[in-house]
Amino acid sequence: MRIAQVIAGPYPAFRGSQVLVAQLVRGLRDRGHHVRVVAYGRWLAERPGFHPARVPLDVALLVGLARVVRAQSIDVIHAHNYEAGVAALLTGRVFGVPFVFHGHSAMAEEMPRYARRPWASRMMGRVGGLLDRSVPRAADACIAVTDDLAGHLRAAGAGRVETLAPVLAPAEVNGHAPALPEICGTICYAGNLDAYQNLGLLLDAFARVRARAPGARLVLVSHPDARRAAAGLSAGGLPPAVEIVHATSYEEVSARLAQSQVLVLPRTEATGYPMKLLNYMAAGKAIVAAAGSAKGLRDGVSARIVADDDAAGFADAIAGLLADETRRRSLGDGARAALGDATTFAASLDAVERLYDEVCKR
């Protein structure tokens, strides 16, 4: 089958959505499919969310997709998120090619977090709601990364919706646990530094942890394109013992995870699936997560799960784990076990292929 994977963003890139696309592309190619990725290239790497400069890039994305579909006789278009979904919808209708919309989060939930002023946040929420109600219902089928998002898309009028949580390829699972000694008191967050990650709450919680464990340190590991976001996060001054690291490879991220005692995930967005969670689980470390982002985890078994936006509870969970090695190891083993195995990734690819066959036959 000839497939066009479309993402409105930089690709390849050291980010969650791009990592999901890259794994899907490699898996499909390994199964003999011809897969072409249509993306921005390296543009707007430092500017997530809405920005006027995205408009000409979206036009270029549409033109590029049309050229690929026409020149390579594409059988199905697989579009990730909304701008790519619009390009897929228009191109698919012109050339008679079905398209699958892959939702990574609900825009009504995510977009308001990119705005700083209340009125702008409300406006972005309305725009996001409009996107949620329009693009998915026009798709031939939809993939949602969580059950929460699947319900949101169905409520917005989407027809065929299948939930497929992201999974790591076997090579990724086996390559995330370097044998490095832990650094006592180290807490690690690994991901982008954008507003929807709720890092303000994490910094608040860490200040509380330091009051109880003066030797604790927090490492924020992000990609090289996050320097603008890092500067914004640091503008008001960071608490003592907080370090921001711009990692340049997965090996460096894996090493930072291995050296940490507790991995943290303060994000509260319920409809999305944080890809960093898979890396945390593969590292086999104790995880403290907000309820909104604790996908597939069980409190006390594979993680400590705290109510959304509860800084005090988040701090209590971290401090308790720093003081209890046995508990950390138990939760780390539970997280690793919850990740699944090679059959989990194969089953995910099977489901995607079935969806492609379905929309092509229809």
C-alpha positions in Angstrom: 0.0 0.0 0.0 1.2 3.5 -0.8 0.6 5.8 2.3 1.2 9.5 2.8 1.9 10.4 6.5 1.2 14.1 7.0 2.2 16.3 10.0 2.1 20.1 10.2 5.4 20.6 12.0 9.1 20.0 11.9 10.1 16.5 10.9 12.1 14.7 11.9 12.2 16.3 15.3 12.9 15.4 18.9 9.2 15.7 20.0 6.3 13.6 21.1 4.0 13.7 18.0 7.0 13.4 15.6 8.3 10.4 17.6 4.9 8.7 17.2 4.9 9.4 13.5 8.5 8.2 13.1 7.7 4.9 14.8 4.6 4.4 12.8 6.5 5.1 9.5 9.3 2.7 10.4 6.8 0.0 11.4 4.8 0.3 8.2 7.9 0.3 6.0 9.2 -2.8 7.7 5.9 -4.5 6.7 6.5 -3.6 3.0 4.4 -0.5 2.6 5.6 2.5 0.7 5.4 5.5 3.1 6.0 9.1 2.2 6.1 11.8 5.0 4.9 15.3 4.1 5.8 17.9 6.8 7.2 21.4 7.3 10.9 20.3 7.2 12.7 22.2 10.0 10.5 25.3 10.0 9.0 26.6 13.2 10.9 24.3 15.4 10.9 26.8 18.3 7.3 28.0 17.9 4.7 25.4 19.0 1.1 26.3 18.9 -0.6 28.9 16.8 1.6 31.5 15.0 0.9 33.6 11.9 4.0 32.1 10.2 2.2 28.7 10.1 -0.2 29.9 7.5 2.2 30.0 4.5 3.7 26.7 5.8 0.3 25.1 5.8 -0.3 26.3 2.2 3.0 24.8 1.3 2.1 21.6 3.1 -1.2 21.4 1.1 0.7 21.9 -2.2 3.3 19.4 -1.3 0.8 16.8 -0.3 -1.1 17.2 -3.5 2.1 16.7 -5.5 2.9 13.6 -3.6 -0.6 12.1 -3.9 -0.7 12.8 -7.7 2.9 11.7 -8.5 3.0 8.6 -6.3 -0.6 7.3 -6.7 -1.2 7.3 -2.9 -3.8 4.9 -1.7 -4.5 6.5 1.7 -3.6 9.7 3.5 -2.9 9.5 7.2 -3.0 13.0 8.8 -1.8 13.8 12.3 -3.7 16.7 14.0 -5.7 19.4 12.5 -3.7 21.5 10.1 -2.5 18.2 8.4 -6.1 17.1 8.6 -7.3 20.1 6.6 -4.7 19.5 4.0 -5.6 15.8 3.8 -9.3 16.6 3.5 -8.9 19.0 0.6 -6.3 16.8 -1.2 -8.4 13.7 -0.6 -11.5 15.2 -2.0 -9.7 16.5 -5.2 -8.0 13.2 -6.0 -10.5 10.8 -4.6 -8.2 9.4 -1.9 -9.5 8.4 1.6 -7.9 10.0 4.6 -7.5 8.8 8.2 -7.4 11.6 10.9 -5.1 10.8 13.8 -6.0 13.0 16.8 -3.2 13.5 19.3 -5.3 15.8 21.6 -8.5 17.9 21.7 -7.7 21.4 20.5 -10.5 22.9 22.7 -8.4 21.6 25.6 -4.9 22.3 24.3 -5.1 25.6 22.4 -6.1 27.8 25.4 -2.9 26.9 27.1 -0.8 28.7 24.5 -2.5 32.1 25.4 -1.4 34.2 28.3 -4.3 36.6 28.6 -7.8 35.3 29.7 -9.6 36.8 26.6 -7.1 35.2 24.3 -7.4 31.9 26.1 -11.2 32.0 25.6 -10.8 32.8 22.0 -8.3 30.0 21.4 -10.7 27.6 23.1 -13.5 28.5 20.7 -11.2 28.1 17.7 -10.1 24.7 19.1 -13.7 23.6 19.6 -14.5 24.6 16.0 -11.6 22.4 14.8 -12.7 19.5 17.0 -16.2 19.7 15.4 -15.2 20.0 11.8 -12.1 18.1 10.7 -12.6 14.7 12.4 -16.2 14.3 11.2 -15.0 14.9 7.6 -12.5 12.1 7.8 -13.1 8.6 6.5 -11.9 7.2 9.9 -10.3 8.6 13.0 -7.6 7.3 15.4 -7.6 8.7 18.9 -4.6 8.3 21.3 -6.9 8.0 24.4 -10.4 6.9 25.2 -11.0 10.5 26.5 -10.2 11.8 23.0 -12.2 9.2 21.3 -15.3 10.2 23.3 -14.6 13.8 22.6 -14.4 13.2 18.8 -17.6 11.1 18.8 -19.4 13.8 20.7 -18.2 16.3 18.1 -19.7 14.3 15.3 -16.9 12.0 14.1 -18.1 8.6 12.7 -15.6 5.8 12.7 -13.3 6.3 15.7 -10.8 3.8 17.0 -8.6 4.2 20.1 -5.0 3.3 19.6 -2.7 4.3 22.5 0.9 5.0 21.4 3.3 2.2 22.0 7.1 1.8 21.7 8.7 -0.3 19.1 10.6 -3.3 20.6 14.0 -1.7 19.8 12.9 1.4 21.6 11.8 -0.5 24.7 15.1 -2.5 24.9 17.3 0.6 24.4 16.0 2.8 27.2 17.7 1.4 30.2 21.5 2.1 30.2 23.4 0.7 33.2 24.2 4.0 35.0 24.3 4.6 38.7 21.5 6.8 40.2 22.3 10.2 41.5 20.9 10.6 45.0 17.9 12.9 45.2 17.6 13.5 41.4 14.1 14.1 40.0 13.7 14.3 36.2 11.2 15.7 33.7 11.9 14.9 30.1 9.9 16.6 27.4 9.1 19.9 25.8 8.8 23.0 27.9 5.5 24.4 26.5 2.8 25.9 28.6 0.4 22.9 28.5 3.0 20.7 30.3 2.1 22.5 33.6 5.7 23.0 34.6 4.7 25.9 36.9 3.1 23.3 39.2 6.2 21.1 39.0 8.4 24.0 40.1 6.0 24.8 43.0 6.0 21.1 44.0 9.8 20.9 43.8 10.2 23.9 46.1 8.1 22.0 48.7 10.3 18.9 48.2 13.4 20.9 48.8 12.0 22.1 52.1 11.9 18.4 53.2 14.9 17.1 51.3 17.5 19.8 50.9 19.7 17.5 48.7 17.0 17.1 46.0 17.6 18.4 42.5 15.3 18.7 39.5 16.5 18.2 36.0 14.3 19.4 33.1 15.5 17.6 29.9 14.2 19.0 26.6 15.3 19.2 23.0 17.6 21.9 21.5 14.7 23.7 19.9 13.3 24.5 23.4 15.7 27.3 24.2 13.0 30.0 23.7 10.6 28.1 26.0 13.4 27.6 28.5 14.1 31.3 28.6 10.5 32.0 29.2 10.4 29.5 32.0 13.5 30.9 33.6 12.4 34.6 33.2 10.9 34.7 36.7 13.8 32.9 38.3 14.1 29.2 38.9 14.1 27.6 42.4 17.5 26.5 43.6 18.9 23.1 42.3 16.8 23.3 39.1 18.8 22.5 35.9 17.6 22.8 32.3 19.3 20.4 29.8 19.0 20.6 26.1 19.6 17.0 25.0 20.8 16.3 21.5 20.1 12.5 21.3 17.8 9.8 22.7 20.9 8.3 24.3 21.4 11.4 26.3 17.8 11.5 27.5 18.0 7.8 28.4 21.1 8.4 30.4 19.4 11.2 32.3 16.4 9.0 33.1 18.7 6.2 34.3 20.5 8.5 36.7 17.3 9.8 38.2 15.4 8.3 41.2 12.0 9.8 40.4 10.5 10.7 37.0 7.7 13.3 37.0 4.7 14.2 34.7 2.6 17.2 35.9 0.6 17.6 32.7 -3.2 17.5 33.3 -4.5 17.4 29.7 -6.8 14.4 29.7 -7.4 13.8 25.9 -3.7 13.6 24.9 -1.1 10.9 25.5 2.3 12.2 26.6 4.9 10.2 24.6 7.4 10.9 27.4 5.4 8.5 29.6 6.5 5.6 27.4 10.1 6.6 27.8 9.6 6.8 31.6 8.1 3.3 31.7 10.8 1.9 29.6 13.4 3.3 32.0 11.9 1.2 34.8 11.9 4.1 37.2 9.3 5.3 39.8 6.9 7.8 38.2 4.8 10.5 39.8 2.1 11.7 37.4 -0.9 14.0 37.5 -4.2 12.1 37.0 -4.9 13.6 33.6 -1.7 12.2 32.0 -1.3 8.9 33.9 -2.5 6.8 30.9 -2.4 3.1 31.5 -0.9 3.5 35.0 -2.2 2.3 38.3 -1.7 4.2 41.5 0.5 2.2 43.9 1.3 -0.4 41.3 3.0 1.2 38.3 3.2 4.9 39.5 2.1 7.4 42.1 -0.9 9.2 40.7 -1.9 12.6 42.1 -5.0 14.7 41.5 -4.5 17.3 38.8 -3.0 20.6 39.9 -2.4 19.4 43.4 1.1 20.8 44.1 1.2 19.7 47.7 0.1 16.1 46.8 2.7 16.0 44.0 5.4 17.1 46.4 4.4 14.5 49.0 4.5 11.7 46.5 8.0 12.8 45.2 9.4 13.2 48.7 8.0 9.9 49.9 9.6 8.1 47.0 13.0 9.8 47.4 13.0 8.4 51.0 11.9 4.8 50.1 14.2 2.8 47.7 12.2 -0.3 48.0 9.0 1.5 46.9 10.8 3.1 44.0 12.0 -0.2 42.7 8.6 -1.8 43.0 6.9 1.0 41.1 9.7 1.0 38.5 9.2 -2.7 37.9 5.4 -2.2 37.6 5.9 0.6 35.1 8.1 -1.5 32.9 5.7 -4.4 33.0 2.8 -2.1 32.0 4.7 -1.1 28.8 3.9 -4.4 27.1 6.2 -6.3 24.7 6.8 -6.9 21.0 3.3 -8.2 20.4 1.9 -4.9 21.7 3.6 -2.9 18.9 2.6 -5.5 16.3 -1.0 -5.4 17.4 -1.0 -1.6 17.0 0.3 -1.9 13.4 -2.3 -4.6 12.7 -5.0 -2.2 13.8 -3.7 0.6 11.6 -3.5 -1.7 8.5 -7.1 -2.9 9.1 -8.3 0.7 9.2 -6.4 1.5 6.0 -8.0 -1.5 4.3 -11.4 -0.5 5.6 -11.4 3.1 4.3 -9.9 2.0 0.9 -12.6 -0.6 0.3 -15.3 1.8 1.4 
